[in-house]
């Protein structure tokens, strides 16, 4: 019983001593800079992905206009679907980053 009480006391003491260390780390330049970098990267992704996807789809549709073979048209349609899936995946990835940043206290402004 005394061993368990001693272990519990050491554990609680360790937790109380770890909190100031975490506070010092969370306010360091490296951590705050990383938070800012991820937030800015998220903003860039949310701006650039729809622009790039719409331009790629427009270009594929423009190329599809001049094709006569049904197989080539079907291949372009598959390419357009892949572009759409990639754009949706990028938005999902940015949502995951936004959730992680929200956990660390960084609010997404986008």
C-alpha positions as a Markdown table, in Angstrom:
| # | Residue | x | y | z |
|---|---|---|---|---|
| 1 | Unk | 0.0 | 0.0 | 0.0 |
| 2 | Unk | 2.8 | 2.4 | 0.8 |
| 3 | Unk | 4.5 | 1.7 | -2.5 |
| 4 | Unk | 1.3 | 2.6 | -4.4 |
| 5 | Unk | 0.9 | 5.8 | -2.4 |
| 6 | Unk | 4.5 | 6.7 | -3.0 |
| 7 | Unk | 4.1 | 6.0 | -6.7 |
| 8 | Unk | 0.9 | 8.1 | -6.9 |
| 9 | Unk | 2.6 | 11.0 | -5.0 |
| 10 | Unk | 5.6 | 10.9 | -7.4 |
| 11 | Unk | 3.2 | 10.8 | -10.4 |
| 12 | Unk | 1.2 | 13.8 | -9.2 |
| 13 | Unk | 4.4 | 15.7 | -8.4 |
| 14 | Unk | 5.7 | 14.9 | -11.8 |
| 15 | Unk | 2.5 | 16.2 | -13.5 |
| 16 | Unk | 2.6 | 19.4 | -11.5 |
| 17 | Unk | 6.2 | 20.0 | -12.5 |
| 18 | Unk | 5.6 | 19.3 | -16.2 |
| 19 | Unk | 2.9 | 22.0 | -16.7 |
| 20 | Unk | 5.3 | 25.0 | -16.5 |
| 21 | Unk | 7.6 | 23.2 | -18.9 |
| 22 | Unk | 4.8 | 22.8 | -21.4 |
| 23 | Unk | 3.9 | 26.4 | -21.0 |
| 24 | Unk | 7.4 | 27.4 | -21.7 |
| 25 | Unk | 7.6 | 25.2 | -24.8 |
| 26 | Unk | 4.2 | 26.3 | -26.2 |
| 27 | Unk | 5.3 | 30.0 | -26.2 |
| 28 | Unk | 8.6 | 29.4 | -27.8 |
| 29 | Unk | 9.5 | 30.9 | -31.1 |
| 30 | Unk | 9.7 | 27.6 | -32.9 |
| 31 | Unk | 6.3 | 26.4 | -31.8 |
| 32 | Unk | 4.6 | 29.7 | -32.5 |
| 33 | Unk | 6.4 | 30.0 | -35.9 |
| 34 | Unk | 5.2 | 26.5 | -36.8 |
| 35 | Unk | 1.7 | 27.3 | -35.9 |
| 36 | Unk | 1.8 | 30.5 | -38.1 |
| 37 | Unk | 3.4 | 28.5 | -41.0 |
| 38 | Unk | 0.7 | 25.9 | -40.9 |
| 39 | Unk | -2.0 | 28.5 | -40.7 |
| 40 | Unk | -0.6 | 30.4 | -43.7 |
| 41 | Unk | -0.1 | 27.2 | -45.6 |
| 42 | Unk | -3.7 | 26.3 | -45.0 |
| 43 | Unk | -4.8 | 29.7 | -46.4 |
| 44 | Unk | -2.7 | 29.2 | -49.5 |
| 45 | Unk | -4.1 | 25.8 | -50.1 |
| 46 | Unk | -7.7 | 27.0 | -49.7 |
| 47 | Unk | -7.0 | 29.8 | -52.2 |
| 48 | Unk | -4.9 | 27.9 | -54.8 |
| 49 | Unk | -6.6 | 24.5 | -55.0 |
| 50 | Unk | -9.9 | 25.7 | -56.6 |
| 51 | Unk | -8.1 | 28.0 | -59.0 |
| 52 | Unk | -5.7 | 25.3 | -60.2 |
| 53 | Unk | -8.5 | 22.7 | -60.4 |
| 54 | Unk | -10.8 | 24.9 | -62.4 |
| 55 | Unk | -8.0 | 25.8 | -64.8 |
| 56 | Unk | -7.0 | 22.2 | -65.3 |
| 57 | Unk | -10.6 | 21.1 | -65.8 |
| 58 | Unk | -11.1 | 24.0 | -68.3 |
| 59 | Unk | -8.0 | 23.0 | -70.2 |
| 60 | Unk | -9.1 | 19.3 | -70.3 |
| 61 | Unk | -12.5 | 20.3 | -71.6 |
| 62 | Unk | -10.9 | 22.5 | -74.2 |
| 63 | Unk | -8.7 | 19.6 | -75.4 |
| 64 | Unk | -11.7 | 17.3 | -75.4 |
| 65 | Unk | -13.5 | 19.6 | -77.9 |
| 66 | Unk | -11.1 | 18.7 | -80.7 |
| 67 | Unk | -11.2 | 15.0 | -80.2 |
| 68 | Unk | -13.2 | 12.6 | -82.4 |
| 69 | Unk | -12.4 | 9.2 | -80.8 |
| 70 | Unk | -14.8 | 8.1 | -78.0 |
| 71 | Unk | -11.8 | 6.4 | -76.2 |
| 72 | Unk | -9.9 | 9.7 | -76.1 |
| 73 | Unk | -13.0 | 11.5 | -74.8 |
| 74 | Unk | -13.5 | 8.9 | -72.2 |
| 75 | Unk | -9.8 | 9.2 | -71.1 |
| 76 | Unk | -10.2 | 13.0 | -70.8 |
| 77 | Unk | -13.4 | 12.4 | -68.7 |
| 78 | Unk | -11.4 | 10.1 | -66.4 |
| 79 | Unk | -8.7 | 12.8 | -66.2 |
| 80 | Unk | -11.3 | 15.4 | -65.2 |
| 81 | Unk | -12.7 | 13.1 | -62.5 |
| 82 | Unk | -9.2 | 12.6 | -61.1 |
| 83 | Unk | -8.7 | 16.3 | -60.9 |
| 84 | Unk | -12.0 | 16.7 | -59.0 |
| 85 | Unk | -11.1 | 13.9 | -56.6 |
| 86 | Unk | -7.7 | 15.6 | -56.0 |
| 87 | Unk | -9.3 | 18.9 | -55.3 |
| 88 | Unk | -11.8 | 17.4 | -52.9 |
| 89 | Unk | -8.9 | 15.5 | -51.2 |
| 90 | Unk | -6.9 | 18.7 | -50.8 |
| 91 | Unk | -9.9 | 20.4 | -49.1 |
| 92 | Unk | -10.3 | 17.4 | -46.8 |
| 93 | Unk | -6.6 | 17.5 | -45.9 |
| 94 | Unk | -6.9 | 21.2 | -45.2 |
| 95 | Unk | -9.9 | 20.6 | -43.0 |
| 96 | Unk | -7.8 | 18.0 | -41.0 |
| 97 | Unk | -5.0 | 20.6 | -40.6 |
| 98 | Unk | -7.6 | 23.2 | -39.5 |
| 99 | Unk | -8.9 | 20.7 | -36.8 |
| 100 | Unk | -5.3 | 20.1 | -35.6 |
| 101 | Unk | -4.5 | 23.8 | -35.5 |
| 102 | Unk | -7.8 | 24.4 | -33.6 |
| 103 | Unk | -6.6 | 21.8 | -31.0 |
| 104 | Unk | -3.5 | 23.9 | -30.5 |
| 105 | Unk | -5.4 | 27.1 | -30.2 |
| 106 | Unk | -4.8 | 28.6 | -33.7 |
| 107 | Unk | -8.0 | 29.9 | -35.2 |
| 108 | Unk | -8.5 | 29.6 | -38.9 |
| 109 | Unk | -9.4 | 32.9 | -40.5 |
| 110 | Unk | -10.4 | 31.4 | -43.8 |
